[in-house]
Amino acid sequence: MKALISITTLVTLMSFSGLAQDNMANNIDNSNIALQGYSAVSYADLGLAQKGVKQFKSEYNKVLYYFTSADQKVSFDRNPSKYLPQYGGFCAFGIYANAKFRVDPTKFISKDGKYYLFLNNIELDAKQLWMGEDENTLVSTANKNWKKLSATHN
């Protein structure tokens, strides 16, 4: 019941907040910079949200990724798929709810070599909603929804 109420709230917020991204498989703006410039390697390897810098950047599938150091760039370049955010960097709880939302790059969970990003605004903290439910069910449903959502515009 808690998840159903949260899903309704999330979908309602999408309608009013303008947080939905008009991109398909990657949560990026016109700059094509992933993760709002935060380092994918920091999320995956360190469990930290660290802002990357232009000096250390890589392009993968026409998307730019920034890193905090040359070593992080090398790690990414060796195995980019290891460092990609789940659900293209869209809000994991949103994908579970069958919608795409921009995220707060400091709101994330890193687990089992994967990281999930979340919407956070004055009305809703999606990370808290995610943590309050059965993660296996959430991930299973989100994975099914992502197969469809990754090829759609919002």
Buried (B, 14 or more C-beta within 10 A) or exposed (E): EEBEEBBEBBBEBBEEBEBBBEBBBBBBEEEEBBBBBBBBBBBBBEEBBBBBEEEBBBEBEEBBBBBBBEEBBEBBBEEBEBBBBBBBBBBBBBBBBBBBBBBBBBBBBBEEEBBBBBBBEEEBBBBEBBEEBEEEEBBEBBEEBBEEBBEEEB
